[in-house]
């Protein structure tokens, strides 16, 4: 830590042509004491002291004053940066500055994925100059590129942890901005790419057309507004912004998600949905008479497709049928969180499926004979990584067929089922 601080402050001393005895040894040691055990503190303080146009000596003295107060490690790291910004404002303009700072910086901090200056300006409905003004003095905590089309990023997630109180919930700036952007006229609409006709596959649509119809800020809003809603812990109330948005733009949002190749995010739709205009055909034409989707969006139903069979009165109890094995399925099991389903087949594979969409996430292969779960006639048990589908280890020792295997409740041990007692 000391070597890093001496190197970084030495570089500032040379660049600013300060006296050779700056910083003093006792100042370096004081910074080391303040920094331990957070390296991010040392890095942030050095960026802060070296801020363009700053007085390094003054900024260093300001940082060292915090050793006389009882602050948390994060407060010691970021309070000097924010206090300095506030001190630089005129007294009668501080309230206005704080309001603008909260609007811009708080939105950047809570973003699920970083956005560029151009996209932020569109999402927040402020000028690009306002974005630049707010982030210009925060190079010590933000990565601010010169290119306006390159995302602004947090240098460390601890800055978000410092600013956001996990105990406080309520209105989310991210949610409100996303809903306002998506609800703006001409943003989300039926057939937003103006396709030639029904049944156009996503693979047939030019990526440039999708990008022009769905700019980065709109894609962000479509992708993450539900996350912001969940984080805010707000309930959807009749007549509120979320309820109104869903009433007017639910299918438009589904269309946008499909255009973004992320239809698996929509848990109520099948991931294999390919025909984008088919959203209005399959989701409405085939929706049961009493379904909420049909009753809400009946006026958007296309007249070019007609039902030849009798439409169902209500949804079938069968959520989905998972197909893909080439032989009999001998066993199935849910993951503890209910998000995945594992199926074992006589085709020598185990398949992992997303429970919400029916999508096959991965196929686990490796046994030399028929499988039951991860146990096999080849007398082995295999352990797999669910995320990657790779075999991480093979358990050997049984002298006969292993018919089934199950984990203990704490996940630390596995128990095998065999025809009769054998080694292992």
N, C-alpha and C positions, 0 to 999 in steps of 0.2 A: 504494500500500500504506500509506504514512504517513498520507494523508488519511483512509483507511478506519479505521485504528487510532485516530487522534485523535478521529474522530466517535463510534465505538462506545464507547471508554473515557470520552469526555466525557459520553455519555449515562448511563453507569454512575455516574460521579462526581455528576451531578445527581440521579439517582434515589436514590442512597444518601446524599446530602448530605455528601459528602466534601470535604476542603479543596480550594480552587481550584487549588492548585499540584500536585495529583495528576491524572494521572501526570506525572512530570518528563520534560523533553525528552529526556534521555539514556536514559530507560527506553523511550520511544517508539522512539528510534533503534535501541536494542538489539533490540527486538521486530521492527523492520523487517529488520534483518540476519538474525535467526533465521527470518523468514518467507520471504524471497526464496529460490526463485521460487514457493513454494506459497501461493496465496491461501487455500487451505483451512486452512492453519496459522493465519493471522490470524483467520479466521472462528471456528475452533474455540477458540482461546485467548480470544477476546472472550466467547464463550458460557460458557467455563469460569470466567473471572474474574467474570462477572456471574451465576453460579449463585445461585439463590434461597437465602437463608440463609447465603451465604458471606461471608468477609472479603475484599473485593476487593484490598486492599493485600497481605495475606498470600499470596493466590493469585498475584498478579502477581510478587511476589518469588520464589515457588516456581518459576514459569515461567522467570524470568531466570537461575536457578541452572543451568539446562540448557545455557547458552551456554559454560560452563566444562568441559563434558564432550564426548567424541566420540560423538555419536549420529547415527543416520540422520535424514533429514527427517521420516519418519513417526514415529520414536521421540520426537523433540522435540515432535511434535504431540500424541501421545496418552498418553505416559508420565505427564505431570503429572496428567492426568485420573484415570488408574487408580491411580497412587501415592497420590493424595489419598483415594480411596475406601478403599484398604487401611489408610491411617493412621487413618482414622476408626473402624475396627473395634477392639473390645476384643482384647487379646493372646490370650486363651484362646478367642476365638470366630473368629479369622481363618481357621483351617482350614475350619470349617463354612461360613463366608461364601464362601470361595473355591470350595468345592464347589458351592454354590448358584449362584454367579455363573457358573461354567462351564456348568452345566446350562441355565440360562436364556439368558444373553447369547450363548454360543457357538451355541445353536440359532437365535436371532434373526439372528445374523450370517450363518449359512450358508444361510438360507432362500432358495429360488429366487424366491419371491414373498412380499411382506410379509403378515402376519396380525395380526388384532386381539388385544387382551388376552384376550377371551373364547375365541377360537379357539386361541390359544397355550396357554392353561390346559388345554384339552381335549387338544391334541396332546402336550403335555409331561407331562400328568398331574400338574400342580401347581395350587395354588390361584391365583385371580386376584390375591389380596393379595400372594402371593410374586412374581408377575410385576411388579406395581406397585412393590413394594419394590426390586426389582433395577434397574428402569429409571428410578426416580425421580431418581437422582443422575447420570443420563447424558444429560440434556437437551442437553449440549454436543456430543454425538455422535449422538444419536437424536432423531427427531421423535416425541414421545409425545403423542398427542391426548388431550383430556379425555374424549371419547366412547369408551367401552370397546369399541364395535363398529367403530371406525375403525382401520385397520392401523397398527402401529408401524413406522417406516421408518428406515433408515440415512440420515443427512444427507449422507454421502459414502461412496462405495464404498472409499475408501482405508482406512477403519476395518476393513473386512473384510480387506483386504490386510495390514494391520498385525497382526491377530490370527491369521490363518490362514497356516500355513507350507506353501507348495505342494510342498515336498520331502517332507513327512511325510504318509503315508497310513495307513489302518487303519480301525478302527471309526468309522462315521459316525453322529453323534447324529441327524442328519436321517433317515437310513435306518432306524435302529432305532425311532425314534418313529413313523415312517410305517407300518412293518410291524406294530408293536404295535397301533396304532390300527385299521388295516384288518383285523387278525386278531381283534379283539375281537368276541365273539359278538353277533349282531344288527346289526353295522355293515355288512359286505358279505355279502349272501345272495342267493339266487335270488329274482327278482321282488321286489326291494326296494321298489318303488313300489306293489306289490300291484295290478297292472293287471287289467283285466276279463277278458282272455283272450289267446289267441295272435294274433300278427300286428298288434299295436298299433304304429302308426307313431310315431316320436319327435315329429313335428309335432302329434300329437294329445294329447300328454301335457302337462298343466298345469305351468308353470314353478314354481309354488308347491309342487306336490307333489314335484318334483325337489329343490328347495331344502330342504324339510323332511326328505327321505330322505337327502340328501347335503349336510350342513352344510359351511361353508367349510373347516374343518380336514380333513374327510374328502375333499373334492374336492382339496385340496392334496396329501394323501397319495397319492391315486390318480394325480394328474397328474405328480408329481415324484419318487416313490420310486425309479424307474429311474435318474433323473439322479443322485440321491444314491448309488445303488449304483455307478454308473459312476465318479463322482468319488472314491469310496473305494478304487477298484481292487481290491475284494474279489472273489474267485471264489466262485461258488455251489458249495457242497459238500453232498453228500448228508446230509440230516438237519439242516442249519443252518436259521436262521429264514427265509431267503429261499426255500429249497427247500420247506420245510413250507408256507409261504404259497402258493406256486404250486401245490402239490399240492391244497390245500384250496379256494383262492379264485381260481384263475386265471380261470375263467369269470365269477365274480361281479365281478372287477375289470374284465373286458371289458364286462360289462353296465353298470357304473358309468361307464366311459369313454364308452360310447355315450349314456347318459343326459346326460352333460355335453357332448354334441355334439362329441366329440373322438376319434371312432373312428379317425381317420387316424393317431393316435399308436400304434395297435396294428398293427405292420407285418405281422402274420400274418393280418390280417382285411381284407376288402374295405371300402373307405371308404363304399360305398353301402349298407352294412348298415342297415336301417331298423327291422325288427321286433325289438324288444328281447328278448322271450321267444324269438324266433327264434334267439338265440344258442345256446340249448340244443337247438333243432331243427336249424339249419343246421350248427353246429359239431360236433354229435354224430351226428345222423341221417345226414348226408352225409359224415361223416369216414370215410376208408378203414379197413378192418378192422385194419390193422397200425399205424395212426397212434398217436402218443404221446397225443394229446388223447383219442381214443376209449378207449384202454386205461386212462387215468388217471381219466376222468370218466364211465365207462360207466353207473354207477349213477344219474347225474343225467339220463340220457336220458329224454325225455318219451315216454309210451306213447300219446299222442293223435295222433302222426304216424307213419305207417308208410311204409317204402320200397316202391314198386311195382316199381322196376327193381333190377337187381343192383348191390349196393354195390361200389365199386372196392376192390381189394386194397391199393393204395398210392397216394400222391399222384402226379398227372400231372406230367410234366416242365414243362408250360406253366404259368408262374407267373400270367399274366394276359393278357387281350386288351384292348387299348386301342382304344376306339371313339369316334367323334365327327366325323371328317372326312366331308365329303359327296362327295368324289371320291377318285381314286387317291392313295395315299401313295407319294411318289417317293424319299424319303430319310429316315433316322433317325440320331440321334447321341446318345451319352451325354454328360452334363456331366463334367468332370474328376474330381469327387468321387463319381460314380456315383449321385447322388441324383435327378437329373432326366434325362428323355428328351425330346429335341426331334424332332418329326416334321414334315416338309414335304409339302404336298399340292397337287394341281392345283386345289383349291378356293380358292387364293390365300391360304392361311393357314399359319402355323407354330404348332403346339400344343406346350406344355410340360407334361409329365406327371410326377407323383411316381412314381419307379420302384418304391417299396415298396408303394404302395396302388393304383396305376393311376388316381389322381385327376388330372383335367385342371386344372392350376394356372392357366394363362392361355392365351389365344388371341391370337397376334400377327397383326395385319392391317395392310395399308397398301399393298401392291403393286397396281398397276393391271392386272397380267396374271398368268399362272401362276407359281408359286413352286417353287424348289428350295432348301431350307434358307432362307437369307436373300438368295438371288440370284433374279433374275427376268427374264422376257422383256421387261420394261419398261426393260432396260439399266441397272438400278440394283442396288446392294447396300444393305440396310438393317441398322442395328445396333439391337438392342433391349435393354432392361433386363429381365433374366430375372425379377426379383422382381415388378415392376409390370406387365410386358407392354407397356410404352410404347416407342415408337420414339424413340430419342435422336438419331439422325442418319441421313441418306440420302447414300450415296456415289455420285456421278455422274461420268461421263467416258467410259464404254464406248460404242462406236458400234454394238454388236451385242448379242445376247442374252447374258446371264450365266447359265451353266448351273449353276454350283456355286461355293461359297466356303468357305475353311478358314482358321482362325487359325494363326499360327506358334506354336511350342511355348511361347514366352514371353508370348504374348497381345498383343504389341505391334504386330503387322502382320497383314493379311489378304491372301490370294492368291485371285484369281478364275480360273475356268475358262470360256473362251469358245470358239466354233467356230473362229475364226482370229484372227490378230493384229489388234488394234485399239487405239485410244488408250485410256489408263487403265492 
